Amino acid sequence: MHFDAVFWGSIISVIIAVVIFIYLAFKVVKLMNEDAERHKGGGEQS
């Protein structure tokens, strides 16, 4: 099989997209957990 620049560009783009998606998913989960803790503690919302 011949691996050219377009093939590698596509693979790298997909890997970067997956990494960004996983990073954003972790950030969203972390923010949701912090928000839940704030509401559980009865804190005022700013």
Rosetta silent file (secondary structure, phi, psi, omega in degrees, C-alpha in Angstrom):
SEQUENCE: MHFDAVFWGSIISVIIAVVIFIYLAFKVVKLMNEDAERHKGGGEQS
SCORE:     score description
SCORE:     0.000 S_00000001
   1 L     0.000  138.817 -176.866    0.000    0.000    0.000 S_00000001
   2 L   -97.872  118.130  179.656    1.283    3.452   -0.922 S_00000001
   3 L   -98.724  110.726 -179.545    1.110    6.026    1.880 S_00000001
   4 L  -106.168 -175.984 -176.321    1.270    9.532    0.480 S_00000001
   5 H   -63.278  -35.286 -179.497    1.038   12.999    2.039 S_00000001
   6 H   -65.864  -41.653  178.536   -2.755   13.128    1.675 S_00000001
   7 H   -59.561  -50.808 -178.540   -3.121    9.836    3.572 S_00000001
   8 H   -65.673  -37.017  176.863   -0.911   11.023    6.431 S_00000001
   9 H   -61.666  -40.787  179.111   -2.612   14.429    6.470 S_00000001
  10 H   -65.902  -45.718 -179.570   -5.987   12.735    6.820 S_00000001
  11 H   -61.124  -45.980 -179.110   -4.796   10.418    9.601 S_00000001
  12 H   -64.421  -40.146  178.614   -3.193   13.287   11.532 S_00000001
  13 H   -61.830  -43.071  179.651   -6.315   15.447   11.127 S_00000001
  14 H   -64.041  -43.579 -179.985   -8.524   12.663   12.484 S_00000001
  15 H   -62.104  -44.394  179.345   -6.190   12.074   15.446 S_00000001
  16 H   -62.254  -42.520  179.758   -6.128   15.797   16.274 S_00000001
  17 H   -61.687  -42.197  179.568   -9.930   15.985   16.046 S_00000001
  18 H   -65.149  -42.796  179.517  -10.317   13.001   18.405 S_00000001
  19 H   -61.872  -44.923  179.339   -7.837   14.479   20.906 S_00000001
  20 H   -62.988  -43.093 -179.846   -9.665   17.833   20.900 S_00000001
  21 H   -60.500  -45.214 -179.808  -13.040   16.094   21.310 S_00000001
  22 H   -64.726  -41.917  179.067  -11.812   14.047   24.297 S_00000001
  23 H   -60.498  -46.587  179.990  -10.225   17.159   25.880 S_00000001
  24 H   -65.172  -38.251  178.931  -13.461   19.151   25.519 S_00000001
  25 H   -61.178  -43.670  178.487  -15.514   16.245   26.891 S_00000001
  26 H   -64.126  -39.880  178.813  -13.325   16.137   30.022 S_00000001
  27 H   -62.825  -43.230 -179.581  -13.607   19.917   30.434 S_00000001
  28 H   -63.870  -44.210  178.965  -17.412   19.767   30.172 S_00000001
  29 H   -61.615  -42.679 -179.891  -17.631   16.929   32.722 S_00000001
  30 H   -62.901  -45.155  179.348  -15.343   18.854   35.101 S_00000001
  31 H   -63.288  -40.710  179.167  -17.427   22.032   34.762 S_00000001
  32 H   -63.554  -40.506  179.225  -20.666   20.081   35.321 S_00000001
  33 H   -65.700  -42.386  178.056  -19.227   18.490   38.462 S_00000001
  34 H   -62.978  -40.772  179.553  -18.094   21.875   39.812 S_00000001
  35 H   -64.468  -41.525  179.016  -21.525   23.338   39.080 S_00000001
  36 H   -63.576  -41.495  179.076  -23.230   20.422   40.848 S_00000001
  37 H   -62.670  -41.237 -179.929  -20.960   20.894   43.882 S_00000001
  38 H   -63.112  -42.835 -179.268  -21.801   24.617   43.968 S_00000001
  39 H   -70.064  -36.046  179.710  -25.530   23.927   43.858 S_00000001
  40 H   -64.525  -37.874 -178.083  -25.226   21.150   46.448 S_00000001
  41 L   -77.287   -5.222  179.447  -23.426   23.530   48.799 S_00000001
  42 L    72.593   24.183 -178.714  -26.203   26.090   48.427 S_00000001
  43 L   -72.603  152.331  177.553  -23.796   28.695   47.108 S_00000001
  44 L   -73.440  143.450  177.559  -25.052   31.882   45.482 S_00000001
  45 L   -90.294  135.009 -177.802  -24.847   32.025   41.718 S_00000001
  46 L   -90.743    0.000    0.000  -22.937   35.000   40.349 S_00000001
